[in-house]
Amino acid sequence: MRTFGAGLIGHLMSAVLRRNIPFYLDTDVRSLIVEDGRVQGVIARQGANEFRIMVRRGVLLATGSNVRNEALTERSSEFHATKTLLPPSVDGDAIVLAGEIGGAISIKPQFQQDLLYVIPGEEHYGTPLYRGVTNNESGFPHSILVNLDGDRFSDESIGQQVGATLRNFDVRRHRYVNVPCFLVFDQTYLDKYGLGSIQPGDEVPDWLIKDDSIKGLAERLGVDGEGLTKTIQRFNKFAEAGKDEDFGRGEFPFANSVSGDLTNKPNPNLGPLNQPPYFGLPLEPAAAGSTRLVTNELAQVMHLRGQAIPGLYACGSASAHYYGIGYQAGCELGGAMTFGYLAAKHAAAG
């Protein structure tokens, strides 16, 4: 059974096939066709074949964000991060297509920031295959996130909070103080929860950095050893008391159930790191893809001059996120579904 985004897309694809709607694979949209002041279709290319697709009601851009367009991401993002979990096709097509006919662009900070790692040798479409660490992994007991100084910097069980603190900039050292960061955990964590494709009881792969001592692990990671030792000693006291006095980890009910272990007492998100060996996973932030098209309440793409562009709509990650900088779970899919529906209703009404 498919759930989450894959389940939604599977259902929509089934509806398309039942209605015999043409579906083009391996096809790029090169430009929009504008006639009589209205978007009337697209010019598409499939292999060496270029052709027109004309429409009666409008064109809906649902091509995702721009995260695989590294040049565009570097120019438009306030936070330099270009790595991503998304496929190469998510390269800003909507921004280019609409921009060519005057579509307005919105650039907003995005505090939902995935943390990525790569297993040496793994590739996807000729580029490193990044894997994600979410608050599910960093919120479980017996783990912490630390920076190069060995310091914790956030409530690890709330992904949005982690994303916000990744942007902390040290003007004296002229660098983001929490990038890169490291997921640090002990054998108890691995025995209970595993990590990604590593299941509890599996043999520990060579690429996972480990050591029998905290200082030894710090040296292998390139982290300040004294700082990490003090951080873990302090965190272990919080874990035993069930109260994180620094960041309040485990006080948010959502994090208890989604990012924690409800069988772990007294706090579902806190557990000491005291069972060697100790493990460390270097992490880097993912590109957030927060450069998107400005749309109105009907999902119409807005022109730079302030009016809606007739016949052109956008939804999902192609349109500016309506929830601002603080992403909440489900907003992206929920928004895509809702504004896709509103766009279709408006277009059908003529």
C-alpha positions, -999 to 999 in steps of 0.1 A, spaced: 0 0 0 13 35 -9 7 64 14 19 100 17 28 118 -16 32 86 -35 -3 75 -26 -18 108 -37 0 108 -70 -9 72 -77 -46 80 -72 -43 110 -95 -25 90 -122 -52 64 -120 -78 90 -126 -59 103 -156 -56 69 -172 -93 61 -166 -102 92 -185 -78 85 -214 -61 118 -209 -28 120 -229 2 116 -207 37 125 -221 68 109 -206 104 122 -211 89 154 -225 101 190 -218 80 221 -221 102 246 -239 80 277 -238 44 289 -234 23 299 -264 7 333 -259 -20 345 -284 -44 374 -280 -29 382 -246 -37 347 -232 -17 315 -226 -31 292 -252 -7 262 -250 29 251 -248 58 242 -271 71 208 -260 100 186 -270 103 148 -269 137 137 -280 144 154 -313 107 160 -319 93 195 -311 56 200 -312 27 222 -300 0 213 -275 -29 238 -276 -54 242 -248 -89 256 -244 -89 265 -208 -54 271 -195 -20 258 -185 -12 247 -150 24 247 -139 31 220 -113 68 213 -120 82 217 -85 108 242 -74 142 251 -86 165 231 -64 183 212 -92 191 244 -110 222 252 -90 229 286 -107 194 298 -101 195 286 -65 228 303 -58 215 336 -72 181 336 -55 185 319 -21 195 338 10 211 307 24 237 289 4 226 252 1 225 234 -33 223 197 -24 189 180 -26 170 148 -24 149 158 -55 154 144 -90 172 164 -118 138 174 -134 131 198 -105 151 226 -121 130 257 -121 110 252 -153 80 271 -140 101 301 -131 117 302 -165 85 296 -185 64 322 -166 93 346 -163 96 348 -201 61 363 -202 63 386 -172 55 362 -143 63 376 -109 87 357 -86 87 354 -48 118 346 -28 111 337 9 132 321 35 122 285 42 129 271 76 120 235 67 156 224 60 164 188 54 198 175 65 216 152 40 243 126 40 258 105 12 270 70 13 303 68 -7 298 54 -42 260 58 -43 248 79 -73 216 89 -89 215 103 -125 253 107 -124 252 128 -92 257 118 -55 226 101 -41 218 120 -10 198 105 19 179 126 44 179 128 82 147 143 95 135 150 130 124 114 131 161 103 134 174 133 153 145 134 177 148 98 190 164 92 224 202 86 227 211 111 199 220 148 195 229 172 167 261 192 172 282 217 153 320 218 148 324 233 183 307 202 197 277 222 208 241 214 205 222 243 188 185 234 186 156 212 197 165 182 175 130 168 175 115 198 156 127 200 120 116 236 115 135 247 146 167 229 133 162 246 99 160 280 115 191 276 136 212 263 106 211 299 94 229 313 125 258 333 111 289 341 131 301 375 118 335 372 136 344 338 121 324 347 89 306 314 86 274 296 94 282 283 128 260 252 126 270 241 91 281 214 88 265 196 117 267 160 129 242 134 142 259 118 172 244 87 188 254 56 207 250 18 204 217 19 223 203 42 196 214 19 168 201 -12 186 167 4 192 160 24 161 186 18 134 194 45 109 180 49 74 185 15 57 205 2 87 180 -19 107 185 -28 144 208 -58 146 224 -52 112 262 -51 108 275 -16 110 287 -4 76 322 9 71 311 43 60 295 51 94 321 68 116 325 53 150 348 51 180 349 36 215 354 70 231 337 104 227 370 122 222 380 96 197 348 101 177 352 139 179 387 136 164 374 114 135 346 139 128 368 170 130 347 183 160 361 199 191 367 170 215 364 190 248 332 207 235 315 174 225 325 158 258 309 186 278 278 187 256 272 149 261 278 151 298 253 179 301 227 163 278 229 130 297 219 148 329 189 163 311 180 128 298 180 112 332 159 140 346 135 140 316 139 177 310 160 195 284 170 228 301 187 242 270 161 237 242 130 221 257 133 189 236 104 166 243 80 193 255 61 195 221 34 168 220 37 164 182 74 157 186 67 131 213 46 110 189 62 117 155 99 121 165 101 102 197 97 68 214 66 68 236 79 37 254 109 57 266 105 73 300 104 99 314 107 118 281 100 102 247 127 123 230 155 122 256 179 93 263 216 94 275 245 87 252 265 63 274 268 30 256 299 27 233 308 26 206 297 61 197 287 71 161 288 103 141 272 112 108 283 144 90 253 163 76 248 192 53 216 213 47 195 207 16 184 234 -8 150 246 2 136 257 -32 120 289 -19 121 308 -52 86 304 -67 59 321 -88 35 346 -72 -1 334 -75 -35 347 -63 -63 329 -44 -74 312 -76 -38 299 -83 -34 323 -113 1 334 -119 6 371 -114 23 394 -138 51 417 -126 27 446 -131 2 432 -107 -25 416 -128 -32 379 -133 -18 363 -165 -49 350 -184 -47 312 -189 -17 305 -166 -19 288 -132 6 273 -108 4 251 -77 26 230 -55 62 239 -52 60 259 -84 40 286 -66 50 307 -36 44 290 -4 13 304 13 24 293 48 54 317 50 87 307 64 75 282 90 65 250 71 42 227 88 37 190 79 14 185 50 13 221 38 31 214 5 9 185 -6 -22 200 9 -16 233 -9 -9 215 -42 -41 196 -40 -62 226 -29 -49 252 -54 -47 226 -82 -84 221 -76 -91 258 -75 -72 264 -107 -91 237 -125 -125 250 -113 -116 286 -124 -102 274 -158 -133 253 -164 -156 282 -157 -139 301 -185 
